[in-house]
Amino acid sequence: MSEDKETPERRRERLRQEELKRNPAGNMNDAFNKANSGSLVDLVGSLGWKGTGILILVIIIGFIVASFFFK
């Protein structure tokens, strides 16, 4: 793989940074909204596919365990 090629993660981050530079008011609005709810895209992007799979398994196992306790 060539050093010149841009990974999808770097491309997404570069595009996000460009958007933040072009629209600073939207950045402030996004900051207020993310403080309340968080961003699933940022979470999944930072975990990668293995971390996302583990997160999904933990949620499913937690749901199964909770269903046994509350029946």
C-alpha positions as CSV (number, residue, x, y, z in Angstrom):
1,M,0.0,0.0,0.0
2,S,1.4,3.4,-1.0
3,E,2.1,6.2,1.5
4,D,0.2,8.6,-0.8
5,K,-3.1,6.7,-0.3
6,E,-5.5,8.2,2.3
7,T,-7.2,5.8,4.7
8,P,-11.0,6.1,5.0
9,E,-10.6,7.2,8.7
10,R,-8.2,10.0,7.7
11,R,-10.4,11.1,4.9
12,R,-13.5,11.3,7.1
13,E,-11.5,13.2,9.7
14,R,-10.1,15.6,7.1
15,L,-13.6,16.2,5.6
16,R,-15.0,16.8,9.1
17,Q,-12.3,19.3,9.9
18,E,-12.9,21.2,6.7
19,E,-16.6,21.4,7.4
20,L,-15.9,22.8,10.9
21,K,-13.7,25.5,9.4
22,R,-16.4,26.4,6.9
23,N,-19.2,26.5,9.3
24,P,-18.2,27.7,12.8
25,A,-21.7,28.4,14.0
26,G,-22.7,24.8,13.1
27,N,-19.8,23.7,15.1
28,M,-21.1,25.5,18.2
29,N,-24.5,23.9,17.7
30,D,-23.0,20.5,17.3
31,A,-21.0,20.9,20.5
32,F,-24.1,21.7,22.5
33,N,-26.0,18.7,21.0
34,K,-23.2,16.3,21.5
35,A,-22.9,17.3,25.1
36,N,-26.4,16.0,25.6
37,S,-26.5,12.9,23.6
38,G,-23.0,12.0,22.4
39,S,-22.1,10.8,18.9
40,L,-22.4,7.2,18.0
41,V,-20.4,7.8,14.8
42,D,-17.4,9.0,16.8
43,L,-17.7,6.1,19.2
44,V,-17.8,3.5,16.4
45,G,-15.1,5.2,14.4
46,S,-12.7,5.2,17.4
47,L,-13.4,1.6,18.3
48,G,-12.9,0.0,14.9
49,W,-14.7,-3.1,13.7
50,K,-13.4,-5.4,16.5
51,G,-14.4,-3.0,19.2
52,T,-17.8,-2.4,17.6
53,G,-18.4,-6.1,17.5
54,I,-17.5,-6.5,21.1
55,L,-19.8,-3.6,22.1
56,I,-22.7,-5.2,20.2
57,L,-22.0,-8.6,21.9
58,V,-21.9,-6.9,25.4
59,I,-25.2,-5.2,24.7
60,I,-26.9,-8.4,23.5
61,I,-25.5,-10.4,26.5
62,G,-26.6,-7.6,28.9
63,F,-30.1,-7.7,27.4
64,I,-30.4,-11.4,27.8
65,V,-29.2,-11.3,31.4
66,A,-31.6,-8.4,32.2
67,S,-34.5,-10.3,30.7
68,F,-33.8,-13.3,33.0
69,F,-33.7,-11.0,36.1
70,F,-36.9,-9.1,35.3
71,K,-39.1,-12.0,34.3
